[in-house]
Amino acid sequence: MIKFPIILQNMLIKLIFKGNYLTNLQIMTTNQQSRRSFIKRTTAVTAGVGAVTVLPASTIFGKPAPSDKIGVALIGCRGRGFGSLKDHLAFDDTHCVAMCDVDSNILNDRAGEVQKDYGQTPELYSDYRKMLEQKDIDAVIIGTPDHWHCLNLVDSVAAGKDVYVEKPMANTIEECNIMVDATSYYDRIVQVGQQQRSNPAFIQSMELVKSGLIGSLRKVSLWANFNYGLGATPAMDEPVPDGVDYDMWLGPAPARPFNRNHFHGSWRHFWNYGGGMFSDWGVHLIDIGLWVKDQVKAPTEILTFAANNSGFSKKRDTFDTMTAVFPTKDYVINYDMIAGVQSGPYDNLYGVALIGDKGTIKVDRGGYRIIPEWDGDKKEFMIEAKEFKKAKESHGQHVRDFLDCIKTRQTPSCPPEVGRAAALHVHAANISARIGEPYLVWDDINNRFSNSEKANSYIKPDYRAPWKLPVIG
Ligand SMILES: NC(=O)c1ccc[n+]([C@@H]2O[C@H](COP(=O)([O-])OP(=O)(O)OC[C@H]3O[C@@H](n4cnc5c(N)ncnc54)[C@H](O)[C@@H]3O)[C@@H](O)[C@H]2O)c1
């Protein structure tokens, strides 16, 4: 059989599909993914978006010429967003051209750091829509709270930019759907920040399971026990701090008085902005439970127990204690979370156990351990015990993968379909717990829960005017 390079294969497949745009991953999963008919790429695509950016590779003295560098912009500069920007700027072929934050104190501090550490002077903005008009932006990093991801991403891809969007992909099921569709429609490269996909410990563990080392995979056990899941110390409502555009921070979320407990960093414990520790940390772990079988789809059955059982006086909407079970055809994914308890199975406060007939692979960001099963008849271990430590930090590798894909136009390691699959597990379980219906059945073809109208009312967010849930196409 003639083997074409992947880029040619994609072009051929796209030609065969006569203009229907399919990403690599959609090509692989068309059979299982019939949620929506694929969006036709029409000639009516927003001006300036149609052309595919393939950046030239010319260099000066072995380094990319300034004009060949990928112009990077950041929306949301305080925490992970700025970390991600630094991971981008660690590579020679990038430069920071713009930064945006609704808190001018943070924006100015972070811009000062970029100037000091990288000698670069990005344009500064408080409204990301204005920033997206800047022509030299090739890639946008989205580091805002989860309730903003959908609008930020859709506007960015519609403006012709490639996007690195932090996980969880969005705060509701429908926003995830829209983001997948928008990425296809505008033909952009989008990498979701589930960086474990680029971590050697997880990559090798996946390969080992797929090679059959541990026999039949029976169960993927996931757990996350962290203090921060308890929420923040209760605080009184107060006037909006100087330099903060709070209305723009709230964006599509319901209006409420300013409260530090719901703001920077702590927003993740309130349903209007985030999904608690399950969507914050659990989404990384669920991703591994799906990747191990190359599953790129939503859950079918969801069984959830959740409660607020801790005695600590922290403030949150979300749960501190949760168990969610996702059965699949031939294995089961189980997620356990006890916020405030700083220990866990295998002496790890978070982790993944890939449990098979012949042994278990216990993996976290620092490495993996193979724990063999004992064969009572042969009086020997079924497989060899092994330990792999010092996995390299994977944020940088995940960013590198994104930057390479910007140049080659290939699908990155965590495209939106993968981000959606992981996020839907988390959101479905959170919905189940919120409505007190422990068993839900998700119908991915019709994009609804088939056994609960109450659950269906949580699929779409109710955006605060003037913000509108984007419509693609
Ligand atoms: N991949 C990872 O391991 C990882 C780790 C931590 C956080 N995250 C994700 O990163 C995202 C940010 O989390 P964080 O902890 O850094 O939050 P944060 O509250 O520390 O920072 C968010 C920033 O976004 C700004 N912001 C809010 N609305 C904005 C808007 N409309 N325009 C511009 N700026 C706006 C805020 O002012 C703040 O500076 C979240 O989605 C989170 O889940 C990912």
The ligand as an SDF file (V2000), in Angstrom:
LIG
                    3D

 44 48  0  0  0  0  0  0  0  0999 V2000
   -3.5460   22.9810   32.9500 N   0  0  0  0  0  0  0  0  0  0  0  0
   -3.4170   23.1250   34.2430 C   0  0  0  0  0  0  0  0  0  0  0  0
   -2.7490   22.3380   34.9070 O   0  0  0  0  0  0  0  0  0  0  0  0
   -4.0910   24.2800   34.9320 C   0  0  0  0  0  0  0  0  0  0  0  0
   -3.6600   24.6910   36.1890 C   0  0  0  0  0  0  0  0  0  0  0  0
   -4.3160   25.7610   36.8070 C   0  0  0  0  0  0  0  0  0  0  0  0
   -5.3910   26.3870   36.1640 C   0  0  0  0  0  0  0  0  0  0  0  0
   -5.7840   25.9460   34.9390 N   0  0  0  0  0  0  0  0  0  0  0  0
   -6.9100   26.6240   34.2380 C   0  0  0  0  0  0  0  0  0  0  0  0
   -6.4720   27.9270   33.8590 O   0  0  0  0  0  0  0  0  0  0  0  0
   -7.5880   28.8280   33.8540 C   0  0  0  0  0  0  0  0  0  0  0  0
   -7.2610   30.0240   34.7510 C   0  0  0  0  0  0  0  0  0  0  0  0
   -7.1370   29.5610   36.0760 O   0  0  0  0  0  0  0  0  0  0  0  0
   -6.3210   30.4210   37.1550 P   0  0  0  0  0  0  0  0  0  0  0  0
   -6.2040   29.6070   38.3560 O   0  0  0  0  0  0  0  0  0  0  0  0
   -5.0990   30.9490   36.5190 O   0  0  0  0  0  0  0  0  0  0  0  0
   -7.3750   31.6250   37.4080 O   0  0  0  0  0  0  0  0  0  0  0  0
   -7.0400   33.0710   38.0120 P   0  0  0  0  0  0  0  0  0  0  0  0
   -8.2850   33.5540   38.6440 O   0  0  0  0  0  0  0  0  0  0  0  0
   -5.8100   33.0140   38.8290 O   0  0  0  0  0  0  0  0  0  0  0  0
   -6.6900   33.9360   36.7070 O   0  0  0  0  0  0  0  0  0  0  0  0
   -7.6640   34.2770   35.7710 C   0  0  0  0  0  0  0  0  0  0  0  0
   -7.3070   35.6200   35.1520 C   0  0  0  0  0  0  0  0  0  0  0  0
   -8.2500   35.9030   34.1090 O   0  0  0  0  0  0  0  0  0  0  0  0
   -8.5990   37.2840   34.2160 C   0  0  0  0  0  0  0  0  0  0  0  0
   -9.8730   37.4900   33.5390 N   0  0  0  0  0  0  0  0  0  0  0  0
  -11.1180   37.1560   33.9440 C   0  0  0  0  0  0  0  0  0  0  0  0
  -12.0260   37.5020   33.0030 N   0  0  0  0  0  0  0  0  0  0  0  0
  -11.3250   38.0720   31.9850 C   0  0  0  0  0  0  0  0  0  0  0  0
  -11.7020   38.6150   30.7240 C   0  0  0  0  0  0  0  0  0  0  0  0
  -12.9690   38.6730   30.2990 N   0  0  0  0  0  0  0  0  0  0  0  0
  -10.7300   39.1260   29.9200 N   0  0  0  0  0  0  0  0  0  0  0  0
   -9.4170   39.1050   30.3330 C   0  0  0  0  0  0  0  0  0  0  0  0
   -9.0190   38.5930   31.5160 N   0  0  0  0  0  0  0  0  0  0  0  0
   -9.9620   38.0730   32.3210 C   0  0  0  0  0  0  0  0  0  0  0  0
   -8.6250   37.5380   35.7060 C   0  0  0  0  0  0  0  0  0  0  0  0
   -8.5860   38.8980   36.0140 O   0  0  0  0  0  0  0  0  0  0  0  0
   -7.3770   36.7670   36.1390 C   0  0  0  0  0  0  0  0  0  0  0  0
   -6.2270   37.5780   36.0020 O   0  0  0  0  0  0  0  0  0  0  0  0
   -8.7820   28.0220   34.3380 C   0  0  0  0  0  0  0  0  0  0  0  0
   -9.5160   27.5490   33.2480 O   0  0  0  0  0  0  0  0  0  0  0  0
   -8.1500   26.8580   35.0740 C   0  0  0  0  0  0  0  0  0  0  0  0
   -8.9550   25.7020   35.1140 O   0  0  0  0  0  0  0  0  0  0  0  0
   -5.1470   24.9320   34.3140 C   0  0  0  0  0  0  0  0  0  0  0  0
  1  2  1  0
  2  3  2  0
  2  4  1  0
  4  5  1  0
  4 44  2  0
  5  6  2  0
  6  7  1  0
  7  8  2  0
  8  9  1  0
  8 44  1  0
  9 10  1  0
  9 42  1  0
 10 11  1  0
 11 12  1  0
 11 40  1  0
 12 13  1  0
 13 14  1  0
 14 15  2  0
 14 16  1  0
 14 17  1  0
 17 18  1  0
 18 19  2  0
 18 20  1  0
 18 21  1  0
 21 22  1  0
 22 23  1  0
 23 24  1  0
 23 38  1  0
 24 25  1  0
 25 26  1  0
 25 36  1  0
 26 27  1  0
 26 35  1  0
 27 28  2  0
 28 29  1  0
 29 30  1  0
 29 35  2  0
 30 31  1  0
 30 32  2  0
 32 33  1  0
 33 34  2  0
 34 35  1  0
 36 37  1  0
 36 38  1  0
 38 39  1  0
 40 41  1  0
 40 42  1  0
 42 43  1  0
M  CHG  2   8   1  16  -1
M  END
$$$$
